[in-house]
Amino acid sequence: MKLIVAVDENWGIGKEGDLLTSIPDDMRFFRETTQRHVLVMGSKTLRSFKNARPLPGRLNIVLTRSEAAFPGAVACRSVEQALELLKSFDTDDIMVIGGGMIYRRLLPYCSKAYITKMRFNGSADTFMTNLDELDSWKITAESELKEYEGMTYSFTEYENSDIKAIDFTGACPDMSEYFKTKKFIDLPAGEGLYKPEVTNELEAKLSAYFYPLKDGFSAADVDEYLMNNKGSTLEDYLKAQGLIAAEEDITALTGASANSIRVEKENLQTILDGIKK
């Protein structure tokens, strides 16, 4: 797995639950680097996002002591529980994004780190481990110095020569496909949309397609999955529970073809209301 973080000159990463500063270039780099990845974070990091909602286009795994579910995300009670889930994914598709404790606990399992080094003192109260002080971590790439509002920074890549092994299986290679931002889907035109033999299942699949993990997957759900579903992948399990759906699932159910209508995401509720009638 990999990690990504922006640090100040003391390897500080945050203050009072927020970032030290926001650099548009760094935000863009974070967005592009993590898109369609499995993200691992603490609950404070999740709550720091806009509207405290998971990042779109990514599978968000949240470490929390809370019993509550996090809408749109998978909750785990411990690092150990998260690692059990992460075994299903390709290690290169997993990205650790904070906060401080999560970075420290998962650092030994990471093969690469994307560090945005900011040349200033942010008076941080939360810190990332200084990779320059660890023998196993070496800089492999660094950009030229950039500047934003008088502050200089650079994008730096580190690689770890002493990675703590996890038995990754890669059993869910296409998992993040379900979490990319979806804007529309093709459905049968006219009466074909309301075939009685498919309406109930169609309603569930449409919701799971546009709003995967809408109500969240709690730590208790993760417990149940890990304990009783060793024969199925997390992807298979979530599909069976109606928590995610693929476009091909809906197409197979409805027989959508050239004779179809394009449903915009914002019109989904209207379609669902029509199906219910």
Salt bridges, closest charged atoms under 4 A:
ASP25 OD1 - ARG28 NH2 2.96
GLU67 OE1 - ARG77 NH2 2.75
GLU80 OE2 - ARG105 NH2 2.84
GLU84 OE2 - LYS87 NZ 2.88
ASP132 OD2 - LYS117 NZ 3.20
GLU142 OE2 - ARG119 NH2 3.57
GLU144 OE2 - LYS146 NZ 3.38
GLU157 OE1 - LYS112 NZ 3.71
GLU177 OE2 - ARG36 NH2 2.00
GLU177 OE1 - LYS180 NZ 3.32
ASP186 OD1 - ARG262 NE 3.06
GLU201 OE2 - LYS205 NZ 2.79
GLU203 OE2 - LYS276 NZ 3.63
ASP223 OD2 - ARG77 NH1 2.37
ASP249 OD2 - LYS239 NZ 3.30
